[in-house]
Amino acid sequence: MTLVSRRKVLQFGLAVGAMAVMPRFAFAAAQPDRVYAPAASDWRAFNLSTTVTPPDTAGATSVWLPVPSVDTAWQRTLDTNWTGNAAQAEFVTDPTSGATMLHARFDAGQTDRMVVLTTRVETRNRTIDWSKKSDVREDPAVLEAALKGSSLAPIDGVVGDIAAKATAGANTDVEKVQAIYNWIVASCYRNLDTPGCGSGDLTALLANAAPGGKCADLNGLFVAMARASGVPARDVYGVRVAPSAFGYKQLGANTADVTGAQHCRAEAWLEGYGWVAMDPADVLKVMRAETKEWIRDRRDPLVAPVDAALFGNWEGNWVAFNSARDVALPGAASAASVPFLMYPQGMADASQRFDELDAKAFSYKITAAEA
């Protein structure tokens, strides 16, 4: 990144610095006309199925499919299995991150290739009561890992500079996270031209005065800024599986075919609260795509409830896969890795990578059904 582009980003951040320290719930109180308020809910069960039919002409082929591997108070996996004619298939867990995937291999010359991964998952709304604190604990090694940068998301340089500006005057970790959340919503935008969920490359994202991207970029920036500020944070990669209960088209999956419904969320570790839900990227999605007109004021009655709620809450209409970054693909001859594992991955002849965003050519289909 050039010095000029760094200055542009920092100048833009200073311009919204006043907004960065505003109380988190001020916007919702100003516009009570629309409701978006996930509340504590019962468990919901979903059957999530990924069907992959690699082309017969691809030679020896391997595919890696993310498996929901999050066991928390808001999600639990009940059953996982696979069917098909893969020459070999096994469930593999990344020892560093805990991310689980199905690795299936097809031999050269094998025809009518198919593998189907099916997972039964239960989810429920995730909520927080800011008036109640507890003595919640976490493994120190987990928190230490949640303070480090990654290949595409460094926490020094311009990210550290922006984080310092955004959190100036914040004294507690809650205040820092509020300021960072506000900075993302005020300073960034959802770029409709960004492929998929974005690459998560923060250097590329911040090369522009107004950073534009999608969830892996925007929530990835939130996570990096929190880490740069000394607050443990992590991305959570997954897929939407059901419509929003509040009528927001952009905040849910509106068909059983969820092939393109991947979504990355975020968490921050806050003392006394534990891991807390965060999703500034979805606020920006509502602003940019919920209506035909680009809503640029977060106090708009359509946006304000979402802006308030997604600081600490989210709906249980989404299934998390993992929180892994820089994931090695086991069994890949070239020791291939991906910056995150949210989409199916594939490789032919040990070197030719399939485009995970081109589901038709890959080819794969993901469906979800509430049980």
Contacts in CASP RR format, 6 or more apart in sequence:
PFRMAT RR
TARGET T0000
AUTHOR 0000-0000-0000
METHOD contacts of the structure
MODEL  1
MTLVSRRKVLQFGLAVGAMAVMPRFAFAAAQPDRVYAPAASDWRAFNLST
TVTPPDTAGATSVWLPVPSVDTAWQRTLDTNWTGNAAQAEFVTDPTSGAT
MLHARFDAGQTDRMVVLTTRVETRNRTIDWSKKSDVREDPAVLEAALKGS
SLAPIDGVVGDIAAKATAGANTDVEKVQAIYNWIVASCYRNLDTPGCGSG
DLTALLANAAPGGKCADLNGLFVAMARASGVPARDVYGVRVAPSAFGYKQ
LGANTADVTGAQHCRAEAWLEGYGWVAMDPADVLKVMRAETKEWIRDRRD
PLVAPVDAALFGNWEGNWVAFNSARDVALPGAASAASVPFLMYPQGMADA
SQRFDELDAKAFSYKITAAEA
1 158 0 8 1.000
1 203 0 8 1.000
1 206 0 8 1.000
1 207 0 8 1.000
5 206 0 8 1.000
5 207 0 8 1.000
5 208 0 8 1.000
5 209 0 8 1.000
6 158 0 8 1.000
6 161 0 8 1.000
6 206 0 8 1.000
8 208 0 8 1.000
8 209 0 8 1.000
9 158 0 8 1.000
9 162 0 8 1.000
9 206 0 8 1.000
9 208 0 8 1.000
9 209 0 8 1.000
9 211 0 8 1.000
10 158 0 8 1.000
10 161 0 8 1.000
10 162 0 8 1.000
10 165 0 8 1.000
11 209 0 8 1.000
12 187 0 8 1.000
12 209 0 8 1.000
12 210 0 8 1.000
13 20 0 8 1.000
13 162 0 8 1.000
13 165 0 8 1.000
13 166 0 8 1.000
13 183 0 8 1.000
13 187 0 8 1.000
14 165 0 8 1.000
16 182 0 8 1.000
16 183 0 8 1.000
16 186 0 8 1.000
16 187 0 8 1.000
17 165 0 8 1.000
17 166 0 8 1.000
17 168 0 8 1.000
17 183 0 8 1.000
17 186 0 8 1.000
19 182 0 8 1.000
19 183 0 8 1.000
19 186 0 8 1.000
20 166 0 8 1.000
20 167 0 8 1.000
20 179 0 8 1.000
20 180 0 8 1.000
20 182 0 8 1.000
20 183 0 8 1.000
20 186 0 8 1.000
21 169 0 8 1.000
21 170 0 8 1.000
21 175 0 8 1.000
21 178 0 8 1.000
21 179 0 8 1.000
21 182 0 8 1.000
22 182 0 8 1.000
23 178 0 8 1.000
24 178 0 8 1.000
24 181 0 8 1.000
24 182 0 8 1.000
24 308 0 8 1.000
24 311 0 8 1.000
25 308 0 8 1.000
27 298 0 8 1.000
27 299 0 8 1.000
27 303 0 8 1.000
27 304 0 8 1.000
27 307 0 8 1.000
27 308 0 8 1.000
28 304 0 8 1.000
28 305 0 8 1.000
28 307 0 8 1.000
28 308 0 8 1.000
28 309 0 8 1.000
30 299 0 8 1.000
30 304 0 8 1.000
31 299 0 8 1.000
31 300 0 8 1.000
31 301 0 8 1.000
31 304 0 8 1.000
31 305 0 8 1.000
33 301 0 8 1.000
34 301 0 8 1.000
34 302 0 8 1.000
34 304 0 8 1.000
34 305 0 8 1.000
35 246 0 8 1.000
35 305 0 8 1.000
36 246 0 8 1.000
36 248 0 8 1.000
36 251 0 8 1.000
36 305 0 8 1.000
36 306 0 8 1.000
36 308 0 8 1.000
36 309 0 8 1.000
37 246 0 8 1.000
37 305 0 8 1.000
37 309 0 8 1.000
37 313 0 8 1.000
38 125 0 8 1.000
38 126 0 8 1.000
38 127 0 8 1.000
38 245 0 8 1.000
38 309 0 8 1.000
38 313 0 8 1.000
38 314 0 8 1.000
38 315 0 8 1.000
38 316 0 8 1.000
39 125 0 8 1.000
39 127 0 8 1.000
40 124 0 8 1.000
40 125 0 8 1.000
40 127 0 8 1.000
41 124 0 8 1.000
41 125 0 8 1.000
41 316 0 8 1.000
42 124 0 8 1.000
43 76 0 8 1.000
43 122 0 8 1.000
43 123 0 8 1.000
43 124 0 8 1.000
44 122 0 8 1.000
44 123 0 8 1.000
44 124 0 8 1.000
44 242 0 8 1.000
44 316 0 8 1.000
44 317 0 8 1.000
44 370 0 8 1.000
45 78 0 8 1.000
45 120 0 8 1.000
45 121 0 8 1.000
45 122 0 8 1.000
45 370 0 8 1.000
45 371 0 8 1.000
46 120 0 8 1.000
46 121 0 8 1.000
46 122 0 8 1.000
46 123 0 8 1.000
46 241 0 8 1.000
46 242 0 8 1.000
46 319 0 8 1.000
46 368 0 8 1.000
46 369 0 8 1.000
46 370 0 8 1.000
46 371 0 8 1.000
47 118 0 8 1.000
47 119 0 8 1.000
47 120 0 8 1.000
47 368 0 8 1.000
47 369 0 8 1.000
47 371 0 8 1.000
48 68 0 8 1.000
48 118 0 8 1.000
48 119 0 8 1.000
48 120 0 8 1.000
48 121 0 8 1.000
48 239 0 8 1.000
48 241 0 8 1.000
48 258 0 8 1.000
48 319 0 8 1.000
48 366 0 8 1.000
48 367 0 8 1.000
48 368 0 8 1.000
49 116 0 8 1.000
49 117 0 8 1.000
49 118 0 8 1.000
49 119 0 8 1.000
49 366 0 8 1.000
49 367 0 8 1.000
49 368 0 8 1.000
50 65 0 8 1.000
50 116 0 8 1.000
50 117 0 8 1.000
50 344 0 8 1.000
50 364 0 8 1.000
50 365 0 8 1.000
50 366 0 8 1.000
51 114 0 8 1.000
51 115 0 8 1.000
51 116 0 8 1.000
51 364 0 8 1.000
51 365 0 8 1.000
51 366 0 8 1.000
51 367 0 8 1.000
52 63 0 8 1.000
52 65 0 8 1.000
52 104 0 8 1.000
52 114 0 8 1.000
52 115 0 8 1.000
52 116 0 8 1.000
52 117 0 8 1.000
52 344 0 8 1.000
52 362 0 8 1.000
52 363 0 8 1.000
52 364 0 8 1.000
53 113 0 8 1.000
53 114 0 8 1.000
53 363 0 8 1.000
53 364 0 8 1.000
54 61 0 8 1.000
54 63 0 8 1.000
54 106 0 8 1.000
54 113 0 8 1.000
54 346 0 8 1.000
54 348 0 8 1.000
54 354 0 8 1.000
54 362 0 8 1.000
54 363 0 8 1.000
55 113 0 8 1.000
55 363 0 8 1.000
56 109 0 8 1.000
56 110 0 8 1.000
56 111 0 8 1.000
56 112 0 8 1.000
56 113 0 8 1.000
58 348 0 8 1.000
58 349 0 8 1.000
58 352 0 8 1.000
59 106 0 8 1.000
59 108 0 8 1.000
59 109 0 8 1.000
59 348 0 8 1.000
59 349 0 8 1.000
60 105 0 8 1.000
60 106 0 8 1.000
60 107 0 8 1.000
60 108 0 8 1.000
60 348 0 8 1.000
60 349 0 8 1.000
60 350 0 8 1.000
61 105 0 8 1.000
61 106 0 8 1.000
61 113 0 8 1.000
61 346 0 8 1.000
61 347 0 8 1.000
61 348 0 8 1.000
61 349 0 8 1.000
62 103 0 8 1.000
62 104 0 8 1.000
62 105 0 8 1.000
62 106 0 8 1.000
62 329 0 8 1.000
62 331 0 8 1.000
62 332 0 8 1.000
62 346 0 8 1.000
62 347 0 8 1.000
63 102 0 8 1.000
63 103 0 8 1.000
63 104 0 8 1.000
63 115 0 8 1.000
63 344 0 8 1.000
63 345 0 8 1.000
63 346 0 8 1.000
63 347 0 8 1.000
64 101 0 8 1.000
64 102 0 8 1.000
64 103 0 8 1.000
64 329 0 8 1.000
64 330 0 8 1.000
64 341 0 8 1.000
64 344 0 8 1.000
64 345 0 8 1.000
64 346 0 8 1.000
65 101 0 8 1.000
65 102 0 8 1.000
65 104 0 8 1.000
65 115 0 8 1.000
65 117 0 8 1.000
65 344 0 8 1.000
65 345 0 8 1.000
66 99 0 8 1.000
66 100 0 8 1.000
66 101 0 8 1.000
66 237 0 8 1.000
66 238 0 8 1.000
66 321 0 8 1.000
66 322 0 8 1.000
66 341 0 8 1.000
66 342 0 8 1.000
66 343 0 8 1.000
66 344 0 8 1.000
67 77 0 8 1.000
67 80 0 8 1.000
67 91 0 8 1.000
67 100 0 8 1.000
67 101 0 8 1.000
67 102 0 8 1.000
67 117 0 8 1.000
67 119 0 8 1.000
67 321 0 8 1.000
68 75 0 8 1.000
68 77 0 8 1.000
68 80 0 8 1.000
68 100 0 8 1.000
68 119 0 8 1.000
68 121 0 8 1.000
68 238 0 8 1.000
68 319 0 8 1.000
68 320 0 8 1.000
68 321 0 8 1.000
69 77 0 8 1.000
69 93 0 8 1.000
69 98 0 8 1.000
69 99 0 8 1.000
69 100 0 8 1.000
69 321 0 8 1.000
69 322 0 8 1.000
70 77 0 8 1.000
70 236 0 8 1.000
70 320 0 8 1.000
70 321 0 8 1.000
70 322 0 8 1.000
70 323 0 8 1.000
71 77 0 8 1.000
72 275 0 8 1.000
74 123 0 8 1.000
74 124 0 8 1.000
74 125 0 8 1.000
74 126 0 8 1.000
74 316 0 8 1.000
75 121 0 8 1.000
75 122 0 8 1.000
75 123 0 8 1.000
75 124 0 8 1.000
75 319 0 8 1.000
75 320 0 8 1.000
76 121 0 8 1.000
76 122 0 8 1.000
77 119 0 8 1.000
77 120 0 8 1.000
77 121 0 8 1.000
77 122 0 8 1.000
78 120 0 8 1.000
78 121 0 8 1.000
78 122 0 8 1.000
79 118 0 8 1.000
79 119 0 8 1.000
79 120 0 8 1.000
80 91 0 8 1.000
80 117 0 8 1.000
80 118 0 8 1.000
80 119 0 8 1.000
80 120 0 8 1.000
81 117 0 8 1.000
81 118 0 8 1.000
82 89 0 8 1.000
82 102 0 8 1.000
82 104 0 8 1.000
82 115 0 8 1.000
82 116 0 8 1.000
82 117 0 8 1.000
82 118 0 8 1.000
83 115 0 8 1.000
83 116 0 8 1.000
83 118 0 8 1.000
84 114 0 8 1.000
84 115 0 8 1.000
84 116 0 8 1.000
85 110 0 8 1.000
85 112 0 8 1.000
85 113 0 8 1.000
85 114 0 8 1.000
85 115 0 8 1.000
86 104 0 8 1.000
86 105 0 8 1.000
86 106 0 8 1.000
86 113 0 8 1.000
86 115 0 8 1.000
87 105 0 8 1.000
87 106 0 8 1.000
87 107 0 8 1.000
87 110 0 8 1.000
88 104 0 8 1.000
88 105 0 8 1.000
89 102 0 8 1.000
89 103 0 8 1.000
89 104 0 8 1.000
89 105 0 8 1.000
89 115 0 8 1.000
90 102 0 8 1.000
90 103 0 8 1.000
91 100 0 8 1.000
91 101 0 8 1.000
91 102 0 8 1.000
91 103 0 8 1.000
92 100 0 8 1.000
92 101 0 8 1.000
92 102 0 8 1.000
92 103 0 8 1.000
92 330 0 8 1.000
93 99 0 8 1.000
93 100 0 8 1.000
94 100 0 8 1.000
94 101 0 8 1.000
94 324 0 8 1.000
94 327 0 8 1.000
94 328 0 8 1.000
94 330 0 8 1.000
96 324 0 8 1.000
97 322 0 8 1.000
97 323 0 8 1.000
97 324 0 8 1.000
97 325 0 8 1.000
97 327 0 8 1.000
98 322 0 8 1.000
98 324 0 8 1.000
99 321 0 8 1.000
99 322 0 8 1.000
99 323 0 8 1.000
99 324 0 8 1.000
99 327 0 8 1.000
99 341 0 8 1.000
100 322 0 8 1.000
101 330 0 8 1.000
101 341 0 8 1.000
102 115 0 8 1.000
102 117 0 8 1.000
103 329 0 8 1.000
103 330 0 8 1.000
103 331 0 8 1.000
104 115 0 8 1.000
106 113 0 8 1.000
108 349 0 8 1.000
120 371 0 8 1.000
121 319 0 8 1.000
123 241 0 8 1.000
123 316 0 8 1.000
123 317 0 8 1.000
123 318 0 8 1.000
123 319 0 8 1.000
124 316 0 8 1.000
125 313 0 8 1.000
125 314 0 8 1.000
125 315 0 8 1.000
125 316 0 8 1.000
126 277 0 8 1.000
126 312 0 8 1.000
126 313 0 8 1.000
126 314 0 8 1.000
126 316 0 8 1.000
127 312 0 8 1.000
127 313 0 8 1.000
128 273 0 8 1.000
128 276 0 8 1.000
128 277 0 8 1.000
128 312 0 8 1.000
128 313 0 8 1.000
130 273 0 8 1.000
133 272 0 8 1.000
133 273 0 8 1.000
134 272 0 8 1.000
134 273 0 8 1.000
135 272 0 8 1.000
136 272 0 8 1.000
136 273 0 8 1.000
136 274 0 8 1.000
138 232 0 8 1.000
138 269 0 8 1.000
138 274 0 8 1.000
138 275 0 8 1.000
142 232 0 8 1.000
143 232 0 8 1.000
143 269 0 8 1.000
146 227 0 8 1.000
146 232 0 8 1.000
146 233 0 8 1.000
146 234 0 8 1.000
146 269 0 8 1.000
147 155 0 8 1.000
147 227 0 8 1.000
147 230 0 8 1.000
147 232 0 8 1.000
148 155 0 8 1.000
148 227 0 8 1.000
149 155 0 8 1.000
149 224 0 8 1.000
149 227 0 8 1.000
150 325 0 8 1.000
150 326 0 8 1.000
150 339 0 8 1.000
151 325 0 8 1.000
151 326 0 8 1.000
151 339 0 8 1.000
152 199 0 8 1.000
152 200 0 8 1.000
152 201 0 8 1.000
152 202 0 8 1.000
152 203 0 8 1.000
152 339 0 8 1.000
153 159 0 8 1.000
153 200 0 8 1.000
153 202 0 8 1.000
153 220 0 8 1.000
153 221 0 8 1.000
153 223 0 8 1.000
153 224 0 8 1.000
153 325 0 8 1.000
154 202 0 8 1.000
154 203 0 8 1.000
154 224 0 8 1.000
155 163 0 8 1.000
155 224 0 8 1.000
155 227 0 8 1.000
155 228 0 8 1.000
156 228 0 8 1.000
158 203 0 8 1.000
158 206 0 8 1.000
159 202 0 8 1.000
159 206 0 8 1.000
159 221 0 8 1.000
159 224 0 8 1.000
159 225 0 8 1.000
159 228 0 8 1.000
160 225 0 8 1.000
160 228 0 8 1.000
162 183 0 8 1.000
162 206 0 8 1.000
162 225 0 8 1.000
163 180 0 8 1.000
163 224 0 8 1.000
163 225 0 8 1.000
163 226 0 8 1.000
163 228 0 8 1.000
163 229 0 8 1.000
164 228 0 8 1.000
164 229 0 8 1.000
166 179 0 8 1.000
166 180 0 8 1.000
166 182 0 8 1.000
166 183 0 8 1.000
166 225 0 8 1.000
167 175 0 8 1.000
167 176 0 8 1.000
167 179 0 8 1.000
167 180 0 8 1.000
167 229 0 8 1.000
169 175 0 8 1.000
170 176 0 8 1.000
170 178 0 8 1.000
170 179 0 8 1.000
173 230 0 8 1.000
173 231 0 8 1.000
173 268 0 8 1.000
173 270 0 8 1.000
173 271 0 8 1.000
174 270 0 8 1.000
174 273 0 8 1.000
176 226 0 8 1.000
176 229 0 8 1.000
176 230 0 8 1.000
176 231 0 8 1.000
177 226 0 8 1.000
177 231 0 8 1.000
177 233 0 8 1.000
177 268 0 8 1.000
177 270 0 8 1.000
177 276 0 8 1.000
177 278 0 8 1.000
178 311 0 8 1.000
180 222 0 8 1.000
180 225 0 8 1.000
180 226 0 8 1.000
180 229 0 8 1.000
181 222 0 8 1.000
181 278 0 8 1.000
181 280 0 8 1.000
181 311 0 8 1.000
183 225 0 8 1.000
184 218 0 8 1.000
184 221 0 8 1.000
184 222 0 8 1.000
184 225 0 8 1.000
184 280 0 8 1.000
184 281 0 8 1.000
184 284 0 8 1.000
185 280 0 8 1.000
185 283 0 8 1.000
185 284 0 8 1.000
185 298 0 8 1.000
185 307 0 8 1.000
186 298 0 8 1.000
187 210 0 8 1.000
187 211 0 8 1.000
188 210 0 8 1.000
188 211 0 8 1.000
188 212 0 8 1.000
188 213 0 8 1.000
188 218 0 8 1.000
188 221 0 8 1.000
188 280 0 8 1.000
188 284 0 8 1.000
189 210 0 8 1.000
189 211 0 8 1.000
189 212 0 8 1.000
189 213 0 8 1.000
189 284 0 8 1.000
189 287 0 8 1.000
189 288 0 8 1.000
190 212 0 8 1.000
190 213 0 8 1.000
190 214 0 8 1.000
190 218 0 8 1.000
190 281 0 8 1.000
190 284 0 8 1.000
190 285 0 8 1.000
190 287 0 8 1.000
190 288 0 8 1.000
190 289 0 8 1.000
191 212 0 8 1.000
191 213 0 8 1.000
191 214 0 8 1.000
192 288 0 8 1.000
192 289 0 8 1.000
194 212 0 8 1.000
194 213 0 8 1.000
194 214 0 8 1.000
194 217 0 8 1.000
195 357 0 8 1.000
196 214 0 8 1.000
196 260 0 8 1.000
196 262 0 8 1.000
196 357 0 8 1.000
197 214 0 8 1.000
197 215 0 8 1.000
197 216 0 8 1.000
197 217 0 8 1.000
197 262 0 8 1.000
197 263 0 8 1.000
197 264 0 8 1.000
197 342 0 8 1.000
198 213 0 8 1.000
198 214 0 8 1.000
198 215 0 8 1.000
198 216 0 8 1.000
198 217 0 8 1.000
199 216 0 8 1.000
199 217 0 8 1.000
199 339 0 8 1.000
200 216 0 8 1.000
200 217 0 8 1.000
200 220 0 8 1.000
200 339 0 8 1.000
200 340 0 8 1.000
201 217 0 8 1.000
201 339 0 8 1.000
202 217 0 8 1.000
202 220 0 8 1.000
202 221 0 8 1.000
202 224 0 8 1.000
205 211 0 8 1.000
205 212 0 8 1.000
205 213 0 8 1.000
205 217 0 8 1.000
205 221 0 8 1.000
206 221 0 8 1.000
211 217 0 8 1.000
211 218 0 8 1.000
211 221 0 8 1.000
212 218 0 8 1.000
214 281 0 8 1.000
215 263 0 8 1.000
215 264 0 8 1.000
215 265 0 8 1.000
215 281 0 8 1.000
215 282 0 8 1.000
215 285 0 8 1.000
216 235 0 8 1.000
216 237 0 8 1.000
216 264 0 8 1.000
216 340 0 8 1.000
216 342 0 8 1.000
217 281 0 8 1.000
218 280 0 8 1.000
218 281 0 8 1.000
218 284 0 8 1.000
219 235 0 8 1.000
219 264 0 8 1.000
219 265 0 8 1.000
219 266 0 8 1.000
219 278 0 8 1.000
219 279 0 8 1.000
219 280 0 8 1.000
219 281 0 8 1.000
220 235 0 8 1.000
220 264 0 8 1.000
220 266 0 8 1.000
222 233 0 8 1.000
222 266 0 8 1.000
222 278 0 8 1.000
222 280 0 8 1.000
222 281 0 8 1.000
223 233 0 8 1.000
223 234 0 8 1.000
223 235 0 8 1.000
223 266 0 8 1.000
226 232 0 8 1.000
226 233 0 8 1.000
226 268 0 8 1.000
227 233 0 8 1.000
231 268 0 8 1.000
231 269 0 8 1.000
231 270 0 8 1.000
232 268 0 8 1.000
232 269 0 8 1.000
233 266 0 8 1.000
233 267 0 8 1.000
233 268 0 8 1.000
233 269 0 8 1.000
233 278 0 8 1.000
234 266 0 8 1.000
234 267 0 8 1.000
234 323 0 8 1.000
235 264 0 8 1.000
235 265 0 8 1.000
235 266 0 8 1.000
235 323 0 8 1.000
235 325 0 8 1.000
235 340 0 8 1.000
236 264 0 8 1.000
236 265 0 8 1.000
236 266 0 8 1.000
236 267 0 8 1.000
236 320 0 8 1.000
236 322 0 8 1.000
236 323 0 8 1.000
237 262 0 8 1.000
237 264 0 8 1.000
237 320 0 8 1.000
237 321 0 8 1.000
237 322 0 8 1.000
237 323 0 8 1.000
237 324 0 8 1.000
237 340 0 8 1.000
237 341 0 8 1.000
237 342 0 8 1.000
238 262 0 8 1.000
238 263 0 8 1.000
238 264 0 8 1.000
238 265 0 8 1.000
238 318 0 8 1.000
238 319 0 8 1.000
238 320 0 8 1.000
238 321 0 8 1.000
238 342 0 8 1.000
239 253 0 8 1.000
239 258 0 8 1.000
239 260 0 8 1.000
239 261 0 8 1.000
239 262 0 8 1.000
239 263 0 8 1.000
239 318 0 8 1.000
239 319 0 8 1.000
239 321 0 8 1.000
239 342 0 8 1.000
239 366 0 8 1.000
239 368 0 8 1.000
240 251 0 8 1.000
240 252 0 8 1.000
240 253 0 8 1.000
240 258 0 8 1.000
240 261 0 8 1.000
240 262 0 8 1.000
240 263 0 8 1.000
240 317 0 8 1.000
240 318 0 8 1.000
241 253 0 8 1.000
241 258 0 8 1.000
241 261 0 8 1.000
241 317 0 8 1.000
241 318 0 8 1.000
241 319 0 8 1.000
241 368 0 8 1.000
241 370 0 8 1.000
242 252 0 8 1.000
242 253 0 8 1.000
242 316 0 8 1.000
242 317 0 8 1.000
242 368 0 8 1.000
242 370 0 8 1.000
243 252 0 8 1.000
243 253 0 8 1.000
243 254 0 8 1.000
243 317 0 8 1.000
244 251 0 8 1.000
244 252 0 8 1.000
244 315 0 8 1.000
244 317 0 8 1.000
245 315 0 8 1.000
245 317 0 8 1.000
246 315 0 8 1.000
248 286 0 8 1.000
248 290 0 8 1.000
248 306 0 8 1.000
249 290 0 8 1.000
250 282 0 8 1.000
250 285 0 8 1.000
250 286 0 8 1.000
250 289 0 8 1.000
250 290 0 8 1.000
251 282 0 8 1.000
251 285 0 8 1.000
251 286 0 8 1.000
251 306 0 8 1.000
251 315 0 8 1.000
251 317 0 8 1.000
252 261 0 8 1.000
252 315 0 8 1.000
252 317 0 8 1.000
252 318 0 8 1.000
253 261 0 8 1.000
253 317 0 8 1.000
253 368 0 8 1.000
256 367 0 8 1.000
256 368 0 8 1.000
256 369 0 8 1.000
257 365 0 8 1.000
257 366 0 8 1.000
257 367 0 8 1.000
258 366 0 8 1.000
258 367 0 8 1.000
258 368 0 8 1.000
259 359 0 8 1.000
259 364 0 8 1.000
259 365 0 8 1.000
259 366 0 8 1.000
259 367 0 8 1.000
260 359 0 8 1.000
260 366 0 8 1.000
261 366 0 8 1.000
262 342 0 8 1.000
262 343 0 8 1.000
263 282 0 8 1.000
263 318 0 8 1.000
264 281 0 8 1.000
264 340 0 8 1.000
264 342 0 8 1.000
265 277 0 8 1.000
265 278 0 8 1.000
265 279 0 8 1.000
265 281 0 8 1.000
265 282 0 8 1.000
265 314 0 8 1.000
265 318 0 8 1.000
265 320 0 8 1.000
266 277 0 8 1.000
266 278 0 8 1.000
266 279 0 8 1.000
266 280 0 8 1.000
267 275 0 8 1.000
267 276 0 8 1.000
267 277 0 8 1.000
267 278 0 8 1.000
267 323 0 8 1.000
268 275 0 8 1.000
268 276 0 8 1.000
268 278 0 8 1.000
269 275 0 8 1.000
269 276 0 8 1.000
270 276 0 8 1.000
276 312 0 8 1.000
277 310 0 8 1.000
277 312 0 8 1.000
277 313 0 8 1.000
277 314 0 8 1.000
278 310 0 8 1.000
278 311 0 8 1.000
278 312 0 8 1.000
279 310 0 8 1.000
279 314 0 8 1.000
280 310 0 8 1.000
282 306 0 8 1.000
282 310 0 8 1.000
283 298 0 8 1.000
283 303 0 8 1.000
283 306 0 8 1.000
283 307 0 8 1.000
283 310 0 8 1.000
286 295 0 8 1.000
286 302 0 8 1.000
286 303 0 8 1.000
286 306 0 8 1.000
287 294 0 8 1.000
287 295 0 8 1.000
287 296 0 8 1.000
287 298 0 8 1.000
287 300 0 8 1.000
287 303 0 8 1.000
288 294 0 8 1.000
288 295 0 8 1.000
290 302 0 8 1.000
291 302 0 8 1.000
295 302 0 8 1.000
295 303 0 8 1.000
297 303 0 8 1.000
298 304 0 8 1.000
298 307 0 8 1.000
319 368 0 8 1.000
321 341 0 8 1.000
321 342 0 8 1.000
322 341 0 8 1.000
324 340 0 8 1.000
324 341 0 8 1.000
325 339 0 8 1.000
325 340 0 8 1.000
326 337 0 8 1.000
326 338 0 8 1.000
326 339 0 8 1.000
327 337 0 8 1.000
327 338 0 8 1.000
327 339 0 8 1.000
327 340 0 8 1.000
327 341 0 8 1.000
328 335 0 8 1.000
328 336 0 8 1.000
328 337 0 8 1.000
329 336 0 8 1.000
329 337 0 8 1.000
329 338 0 8 1.000
329 345 0 8 1.000
329 347 0 8 1.000
332 347 0 8 1.000
332 350 0 8 1.000
333 350 0 8 1.000
333 351 0 8 1.000
334 350 0 8 1.000
334 351 0 8 1.000
336 347 0 8 1.000
336 353 0 8 1.000
338 345 0 8 1.000
343 356 0 8 1.000
343 357 0 8 1.000
344 356 0 8 1.000
344 362 0 8 1.000
344 364 0 8 1.000
345 353 0 8 1.000
345 354 0 8 1.000
345 356 0 8 1.000
346 353 0 8 1.000
346 354 0 8 1.000
346 356 0 8 1.000
346 362 0 8 1.000
347 353 0 8 1.000
347 354 0 8 1.000
348 354 0 8 1.000
354 361 0 8 1.000
354 362 0 8 1.000
355 361 0 8 1.000
355 362 0 8 1.000
356 362 0 8 1.000
359 365 0 8 1.000
END
